[in-house]
Amino acid sequence: MAIPFYAAIEFSNRFGIFKEFQLLVAEQTVSLLRAFGFAASADGWLIRTTNSIIEIVPECTAWRDMVAFLALTLAVPSVKPLKRFRALLFIPVIYGVNLVRLTTTVAAVTAKPEWGEVVHNVLWREGMLLFILLLWVYWWRSK
């Protein structure tokens, strides 16, 4: 799993393969922000609010979280192929939680700019790691 992971990083840096994904994530995050009453707009992969501009970089798309989850599922020995295949069903869940992560982070920065670092770097960075591990445990124990 490390080879595709590092290949994706290299191709992303050289060819910008995540640009369309970044644009999609930015647009969906803005839609969620607007649904919760925030004045927000997307300018490419920049999200503009009343008092901040936040860039959606490739890492914001949660692609690494998805790859990490799939790597964990492949690392478990003696798992039937159908169960491994069902792990793909969890990818949209990870994507959805990532949209919640981005929406709450932008909302926090808009409401109180000083909260941005704590929400982004403490709550959600560690929270996503914990979420991925708990999701993996759930997958591993499911029939």
N, C-alpha and C positions, 0 to 999 in steps of 0.2 A: 504493500500500500504506500510505502514511502516514495517509490519511483513516480507513480502518477501524481502524488501530492506535490513533490518538488518540480515535476514537469509542468504542472498547472501554474505554480508560482512563477516559473521562468517564462512560460508562454504569456502569462498575464502581464509580466513586466515588459516583455518585448513587443507583444502584439495587441495588448489590451483586450484579451478575450472576454473579460468580465464587464466591459462597458455597457452592453445591452442589459445585462443582469442588474448592474448598478442603476441604470435608468428606471427599470421596472421597480426595483426596491424603493427608489426615491419617490416615484409616483404613488405607489401603494402606501407608503408611509405618510405622504401628504394627504391622501384620501382619508386615512384613519385620523390624522390630526384634525382635519376639517370636520369629520363626523363627531369629534369631541369638542368642537367649538373653537378650535385654534385657527387663527389666520395664518395660513401657510401656503407656500407655492414651491414648485420645483422648477429649477432652471438647470436643465441637464441633471447631473447628479448632485447639485447643490439644493439644499432645502432652506428656504428663506422663511423666517417667522418675523414677528414684530420687532424682536431685538437680537436676532442671531442668524448666522448663516452656518449651516452644518454640511460638511461634505460627506457623501456616501462613497467610501473607498471600497475596493474589492473585498476587504475583510469584513465589511458591514453586511455583506450578502449572506453570511453564514455558510459559505461553501466549505470552509475548513471544518466547521462543526459537523456538517453532513458527512464529509469524508472521514472524520474521526469516528463518528458513530458507525459507519459502514466498516471501518477498519476493526473496530471492537467486535462487530458481529462476525467478521471473518477470522478473528483470532481465537474464537471458541472452537475447540476440537470436537469432533463427533456430532456435528449438528447436521440434520437432514437438509438437503438442498431447498425444499419448500420453505422451511423455517428461515433459511438465509434469504430467500427471495422475499419473504414477508417483511424482512427488515426494511425493504424499500418503501413500504407503506408509512414508515415513520419519518421519512424525509419531508413530506408536507407539514408534519407536526413541528419539526425543527424550524422549517421556514416560517410557519405561523408564529411561533414563539419569538423568532428573531424580529418579525414585524412589530410585535408587542414591545420587544426590547428597544427597538429604534423609536417607536412612537412615544414610549414613556420617557426615554432619554431626551428627546427633542422637547417634549412637553415640560420636563423638569428644567431644562436649560432656559426655555422661554419664560417659565414662571419665576424661577430663581436661578440666574446664571451661575451663582456660586455652587449650586447643587450638581452641576454638570460633571465635574471630575468624580465625585463620589458615586453618582448614579451609574456613570459609564464604566469607570475603572474598578469600582469595588462591587457594587450590587450586581451589575449585569455580567461583567467578565467572569466573576466567580460563580454567579448564578447560572450562567450558560454551561459552565463546566459541570456543575452539580446536576443540572437538568439532563445533560447528555449521559452522564453516568447512571442516573436514575432511570432514564429511558432504556438504556442498554440492559440494566438489571431486569426491568419489566419485560423486555423482549426475551431475555435469556430464560426467565422463569415461566414465560407463557408457553402454552402447549402448541 
